[in-house]
């Protein structure tokens, strides 16, 4: 049975993902607005994006004790 705390953790992960996705979308749009011929994200931003994405995915594999 899923407890109330697990629902809160799941909802907080979803909200965190939405905020993280919005941030990276804003970075890409801002970069293209300044220079339309540039790539969507730079190499450095690409590495940071993948790092954030992997950490976000790892949060879904945490095991929480059943009470």
C-alpha positions in Angstrom: 0.0 0.0 0.0 1.3 3.4 -0.9 1.5 5.7 2.0 1.0 9.5 2.0 4.7 10.2 2.2 5.3 8.2 -1.0 2.7 10.2 -2.8 4.4 13.4 -1.7 7.8 12.1 -2.9 6.3 11.2 -6.3 4.6 14.5 -6.7 7.8 16.4 -5.6 9.8 14.4 -8.2 7.3 15.3 -10.9 7.4 19.0 -9.9 11.2 18.9 -9.8 11.2 17.4 -13.3 8.9 20.0 -14.6 11.0 22.8 -13.2 14.2 21.3 -14.5 12.7 20.8 -18.0 11.4 24.4 -18.0 14.9 25.7 -17.0 16.6 23.8 -19.9 13.9 24.8 -22.4 14.4 28.5 -21.3 18.2 28.2 -21.8 17.7 26.8 -25.3 15.2 29.4 -26.3 17.3 32.2 -24.9 20.4 30.9 -26.7 18.5 30.8 -30.1 17.0 34.2 -29.5 20.4 35.8 -29.1 21.9 34.0 -32.1 19.4 32.3 -34.5 22.2 30.5 -36.3 23.6 28.9 -33.2 23.0 25.3 -32.1 20.1 24.8 -29.6 22.5 24.2 -26.7 26.3 24.4 -26.4 28.5 21.4 -25.6 28.9 22.5 -22.0 25.2 22.9 -21.6 24.7 19.5 -23.2 26.9 17.9 -20.6 25.1 19.7 -17.8 21.7 18.7 -19.2 22.7 15.0 -19.4 24.1 15.1 -15.8 20.8 16.6 -14.5 18.8 14.1 -16.4 20.7 11.2 -15.0 20.5 12.4 -11.5 16.7 12.9 -12.0 16.4 9.4 -13.3 18.4 8.0 -10.4 16.0 9.5 -7.9 13.3 7.2 -9.3 15.3 4.1 -8.3 15.7 5.0 -4.7 14.1 2.5 -2.4 12.0 3.8 0.5 11.4 1.6 3.5 7.8 0.1 3.7 6.1 0.9 7.0 
